[in-house]
């Protein structure tokens, strides 16, 4: 087996691996007539080497397309939209443009998007989260492109990292609810593993609950990402049917928390007097809800700005023929307690106690 390449594979590499001419490779990739066994060898070499045909000949020749690609789960999530805004601003300062794609929380879609975007010869890639398929990891590893992962702290990153511990986010809200005297604390999140960041918040909840000695976890999952307020309302209804004695709920996101509060109000259950509720994300709706939603906030725009600056440095080094050591930036979490977990009298008495930077 040939040794792994330390640069982006070329058509010449594919031709050598398949034992054919470069012209034959070109014909096969264009869909022209090529003998079936030969085509099979070529496509196997393409897959094994991670070769991606380039859409622009000029970019291929110069290795400078002038843009980077970013992949996010959804632009409907205001936090991801803020991250993209910060990313674009930082890249613009470095003279780089941004090409964007959304996965809708699908790993298969992420693979397809990455292959499509790489045909346009980006000079770098920004990903959301640290959980990617083996194919995505292999494709990026073979491409020799600078990569930055955001919104997570992966144990085995592909490249640079700008993120935070989602497990800590779940732990922080759980600890807050325990600290104000709640003893039957449940977790409400999505039913699918398509949102690994939400899964990590759930793990943080479970670990903190166990450390606090508050009994077995009460975990209820409902709905497929992207999750909405409707999923929160439906999930809360079923959670209460299963565990009616619940006195607090940690929600995987503020949208779920908003729906959960609405379901409590529909049932005549007082929030926070009877059930305290907290979320994650600090969306605009969280501040406008009645009661306003207690949450764990992150600097979404700052994540984008730092990721953009980090990638711009890596791209500049790549143009000089250099490779920078991957950077790792951990951003802080901020617990913001509002009316969904604390009575107004407590909020007035402790205006700062529950509004501080963590990490």
N, C-alpha and C positions, 0 to 999 in steps of 0.2 A: 504493500500500500504506500502511495506517495505521501511524503511528510506534509503536515498541514501548512497551508499558505499563511504568510504573515502580511499579506496585502490583499486587496480586492482581487478575486480571480478574474481572468480575462478570457476572451474567446480562444486565444492561443492555448491557455491551460486546459480548456474543455477539449479542444482538438487533440492535444497530446494525451489526455486521459482516455479519450475514446478511441485513439488510434486512427484518426481520420484527418483530413485537411481542414483548415480554417474555413474554406469555402463551403465544404460539406456541412459544417456546423451552422454556418450562416443560413444555408438553404433549409436545414431542418427547423431552425428557429423561426424562419419566415413562413413555414408551412408548405414549402415546395416539395416536389416528389423526391423522396429519399427511401431507399430500401428499408423495410420494417426492422430487420435486425440492427442495421446501422443507426436508425433513428432511436431505437431502444437504448443502444450503448451511449449515444449522445445525451439523451435525457437523463440517463442514470448518472452520467458525469456531471451534468448541470446540477442535479439535486445534491450529489455528494460534495461538490465543491462550493455550493451556494452561489453559483454564478447567476447574476441578474442582468438581462439585456438592457442596454441603456437607450432611453428614448431620444436623447439629444446628442448628435455626433459632436457638436461643439463642446458640450460638457465632458464627453468622453475623452476628447483630445486634451483639454486643458485641466481636467479633474477639478474644475471650479465652476459649480453651477450657480453659486451665489445665494443659495437658500438651504434651509434645513426643514425637516419634516417632523411633525408632532402628532401623536396619536393619543386621544383622550376618550373616555367612555361615552360621554354625552355632553353636548353644549346646553342642554336643558337644565343641567345642574349649575347654579350660579357660581359655585366655588370653582368648578372647572373653567367656566367662562372667564372668571377673574384671573385664574392662572394663565390662561392663554393670552389675556390682555397684557399681563406682566411679561410673559415670555416674548411676545411680539415687540413690546417696547424695548426690551433689552437687546434683542437681535437687531432691531432697526438702528440702534446706536452703533452697532458693530458693522453696519452695512450689509446685513443678511436679511433675506425675506423668509416668510414662513408659509409652508404648505401643510394643511391640517386635515386630519381624518378622524372619524369617530367609530368606535367599535360596538356601541350599544351593549356593552358588557359581554361580548362574545369573543372567546379566545380564537375561534376559527376566523372570525372577521378580522381580528388583529393580524393574523398571519396573511390573509389576503391583502389587507391594506398595506402592510409592510412591503410585500412583494411589488405591489403596484407603485407605491411611492418611491421605492428604490430604483425603479426603471427610469425615473427622472433624474437620477444621480444627485441626491441631496448630499450635502457635506457633513451632515450630522443628523442624529435622531433623538427625539425626546419621547419617552414613554411614560405612561401613568401606572403607578404601582410597581411591585417587584415580582409578581407572579405571572410568568409568561411560559408559553409552551416550549418544549425542547426545540421545535423547529424554528421558532422565533429567536431563541438564544443562539442556536447554531448559525442561522443566517446572519445575525449581527456580528457574531464572533468572526466569521469568515470574511465579512465585508470590510473590516479594518476601519469602519467609520467611528467617529466619536459618538458616544451614547450617554445620555443622562436619564436616569429613572427618577420619577417624582412621586410624591404623596405616599411614600412608604420608606422603610429602612430595610431593604432585603439583606438577608444573611450572606448571600452569594451574588452580589450585584454584577451586572453585565458591564457597567462603566461607572460614570460618576453618579452621585446620589444627592438629591435635595428632598428631604422628607421628614417624617416624624413617625413615632410609634403609634399605630392604630390600636395596638393592645393597651398602651398607656392611656389612650383616649377613653376606652371603655372602663378602664380601672379608675380613672379620675372621677368620672360621673358616678360610678358605683360607690366609691369612697365618700363622695359628697352626700349621697342619699343615706348611707349608713351613719355618717357623722351627725345628721339632723334627726336621727332616731328611728329611721325606717328599718323594719326587720324582715318583711316579706317582700324582697326586691326581685322583680322579674326582668327578663330581657326580651325585647321585641325586635326582630330583624327579618330579613328576607329568607325565603325558603331555598334559595339557589346558591351554589358555590361560585356563581359567576361574579360575585362581589367579594373577593378575598379580603378587602379592607374591612367590610362589615363583619366578616367572620372573625377577624382579629379583634375587633372591638368586643365581640361576644366572648372571646377567650379572656380578654382583660376583665370583663365582668365576672366570669366564673372564677378566675384566680383570686380576685379581690374578695368575692363573696366567701370563698373557702378560707382565706386568710383572716377574715373578720369573724369567722365562726357562726355565720348566719344560716347554716343549714344548706340543703341541696339546692342547686341552681334551678330556677324556673324559667326555662328557655322556650320561647314560642316563635316559630319562623313561619312567615306567610308572604307569598307573592314573589314574582320573578323580577329582577332588575330590568329596566330602571324602576325603582320603587316610588310610590306616590302617596299622597295623603289618604287616598282610598285604601291602599294596603294597610296603612296605619290604623284606620278606623275598623276595618274588617279584622285585622289581627288582634286589636285590643278587645273586640267583642268576644272572640274565641278564647283569648287569654283569660278574661274574666269568668267565662263559663267554666274553664278548667280549674282556675285558682281564684275563687271569689275573695279570698282573704288577702290578696295582694295589696300592699300599701305603697308601693313605689315601682316605677318601670323605667329601665334604661333602654332608650330607643337607639337603633343603629344610626339614625339620621334625624334631623329636625323635621323633615317632611313626614316621617313616620310618627314623630312625637305630636305634630300638629293634628294628624288624623286621630291619634289616640286620645288627645284632649277633647276633640269633637265628639267622639263616641262616649266618653265619660259624661260630657255635658248632656248628651241626648238621653242618657240613662239617669240623669239627676245626681251623678256622683261628683262631689265637690273636689276640685283641683286647686290648691294642693292639700286642703284639709284632710280629705279621705285618702286620696292617692296623689303622690308626688311623681312628676314626670320630667325626665331630662333627655336631651338628644345630642346631636353632634352636627357641627357645620356653621352655626350662627348665620343662617340665611336671613334675608330681609324680613321674610314672613315671621321669623322667630321673634323679632323685636316688635312686630305689629300685632301679634296674636294676643288674645285675651283669655287667660293670663299669658304674659310674655313667657317664652320658652327658655328654661335653663338649658345651657348648652356648653359644649367644649369647642372653643374657637381656634382656628389656625389662620395664619396670614396667607390666604390663597394667592393673592397677587404677588406677595413677596416670594413665594415658592417659584412662580413663573419668572420673576425678575432674576432671582439667583440662578435658576436653571439656565436661563438665556445667557447670562454673563459667563457661567461655567462652560457652556457649550461653545460660546464665541471664542473663549481662550483656547479650547481644544482644537477648534477649526483653524485658528490662526497658526497654532503649532503644527498642525497637519500640513498646512500649505508650505511651511518651512521645512517639511520633511522630518518633523520631530513628533514624538508621542509623549504626551503629558501623563503623569501618574494620575489615576482617577481620584477625584476629590469626593469628599463626603461631608455634607452639611446637614445637621439636624436642627430643624426649626422648633420653636417652642409651642406648647399648648397652653391655652388660657381658659380656665374655668369661669364661666359667667353665669352666676345664679340669679334667676329672675322669679317671677310670680308662680311659675308652674311647679316649683319645688319649695319655695320659701314664702311664708305669709308676709304681706306688706310690712307688718311691724318688724319682722326680722330683717327685711331688706333695709329698712331705715336704720336699724340698730347696728347692722354689720354691712355698711356700704362697700367696704373694700375686702373684707375677709374672704369672700368667695370669688373675687375678681382679681386673679393674680397669674403670673406667668409660671409655667411648669416646664422645666427642661431648658 
